[in-house]
Amino acid sequence: MLILSRKIDEKIKIGDDITITLIDVHGDQVKIGIEAPKNVKVFRQEVFDAIQSENKAAVVENPSDSKDALNAMNALSKLFKK
């Protein structure tokens, strides 16, 4: 994990297409702005985890499609973790 210190209005670049800007710091809360192409999905971790849980639950509810769907979910999980 790379850890960086930034001041308000300073930016972090990820690749050529993603920019993170520190917007505000208030107590223990930090506001950031993320500029990314529309094809890049950006989620808070808890939302991402909820989506994955719901998708996995849907696979269990539909066992006829579960093998292909589970393989797809695992592949998607690996992509998001990179």
Secondary structure, DSSP 8 states (H G I E B T S, - for coil): -------TT-EEEETTTEEEEEEEEETTEEEEEEE--TTS----HHHHHHHHHHHHHHHHH-GGGHHHHHHHHHHHHHHHH-
